[in-house]
Amino acid sequence: MIELINLGKTYIDEQGFRKVLFKGLNCEFKADKITSILAPVGAGKSSLLKILCGLEEPTEGEIRYELPAPLIYIPSAPSSYPWLNVQENILFGLKKYDKEELQNAIKLSGLEGYETHAPDNNSLGFRFRISIARALIRKSGFLLIDEPFIKMDYRSKAELYFLLRKLNKELNLGMLITTSNINEAIFLSDVLFLMKKSPGEIIRKIDVAIAKEENLDTFKSEEFAELRKNVINEFKKLDAENLLANMLV
C-alpha cells in the first residue's frame, strides 16, 4: 500500500510567482490493485508519480509505503535505446540476473521471439512492453505508469490494456496509472480517483465494480456507459479549466 497524507506541491513559475500544483492529497493505493488517477492536463499527475518514486520532493505532507517489493516508474516517453536490442534494453543497468527469470519477463510482456530485435522508435507499444519487461526482471512489486497510451494507435492500446490486467491478475502486481482518458481509466481500474486542477485536488474516489469482459465489449455495456456518464458529470460541475476539452471522452 502507498498512503498519501496531506501531500502538496508548490513551485515558482517563470514570472517568479508561487503556484500551487496540488494540495491536500489524502488517498491510498492498494498493493494488489490497479488504481488510476483521472485528471485534466496540468493537474500535477506526472509530478505526483515522480514524487512517489523519489525523483521530486513534495512541498508538504507525508508518504507511507507498505509494499512487498520495489516500485518502478514508467514515464510517458519511451525509455528504450534504439542501438540496443530488446534483451539488452531489458537488462540495461542490471548487474546480475537469472536467465529463467529473464525469459519469464520476456514471455509475460509479450516479447518472446523478439529478443534480438532492435526497438523501432515509432513503435510505442513495443517499447512500452520493453519497459514492462524491465520492471518484471527487477521484481517490481508496484508500477507507477505515467500516461503511457496517449500517442498509441487503438490496436496497441487495446493489447496493452489486456496485458496490464493480465499481469495484475497473474502476478498480483499493483499499479498506479495516470491518464486523461476516461474510457481507459474505467476499463483498467479497480479503483479510480478523479482529480481537478488549479490547484490539483482529489474530488472523488470510485470503486469500479463493473464486470469486465476479456474483450472490448465492456465499452458497450450499460454499466460502463452509466459510470462514464457519472464521471463526466463530476467534471462538468467544476470551472471551465476542468471541463473535458483536454480530456478524451
Disulfide bonds with the S-S distance in Angstrom:
none
